[in-house]
Amino acid sequence: MQKEEEKTVLEEEKPMLKILTKKIDELNKTINEEKIYSEEKRKENSIAYVAGAFVGGLVAGFLIGNEKNKERRRNRFRSRVRWSE
């Protein structure tokens, strides 16, 4: 009895599995096309990408360093306030 129920469940799920398989194949194809396109664009403008990464690194470094300096200034101010009390 269980085997018959399992067979019917599998038969009911087959159309859905076919649809899902087809959708996954379409997504894989699209992803591969986009990957190839982006690699070609990167090869065309390699200097621009390197320059953009460099500038992004400078900005990130500045922001991180700026936060550390703010924390140091706060700590210096707090230590002065404690001694003056």
N, C-alpha and C positions, 0 to 999 in steps of 0.2 A: 504494500500500500504506500509506504513512504517513497519507494523508488518511482512509483507512478506519479506521485505529487511532485517529486523533484524534476522529473521529465517535463511535466506540464509547466512548471515554473521556468525551466530553462528554455522551453519553446516560446514562452511569453517574453522572455528577456532578449531573445536573439535579434529582433528588429531594433531594439534600443541599442544593443551592442554594435550593430552595423552602423547606425547613425553616429554614435559616439566615435567609432573608429574613423569614419569618414571625416568628422569634424577635427579630430586630432591630426589626421594626415594633412588637412588644409592648413591648420595652424603651423605645423612643422614646415610646410612649403613656404608659407608667408614669412616665418621667422628666418629661414635660410636666405630668402630673397633680400630681406632687410639687412641681414648680416653682410651679405656680399655688397650691397649698395653702400653701407656705411664704411666698409673696408676700402672700397674704391674712392669714396669721398675723402677719407683720411689720407690715402696715398696721394691724392691730388693736392691737398692743402696740408701737407705734413708740417711745414714750418708754422703755419697758423695754429695747428693743434698743440705743438710744442710750446709756442709762445703763450697760448691760452693757459696751458698747464703751469707754466712758469709764473705767470701773473697771478693765477689762482693760488699757487703756493705762497707767493709773497703776501697776498692779502690774508690768507689763513694764518701765516706766521705773525703778521702784524697784529691781527686780532687776538691771537693767543698771548703774544708778548704784552700787548696792551692790558689784558686782563690781569696778568701776573704783576705788572707794574702798579695797577690800581690796588691790588691786594697788599703789595709791599707798602704803598703809601698809607693805606688804612692801618696797617700794623704799626708803622712808625708813629702815626698820629695817636693811636691808642696807647702806645707805650709812653709818649710824652704826657698824655692826659693823666695817666696813672701816677707818674712821678710828681706831677705838679700838685696833686691833691693832698 
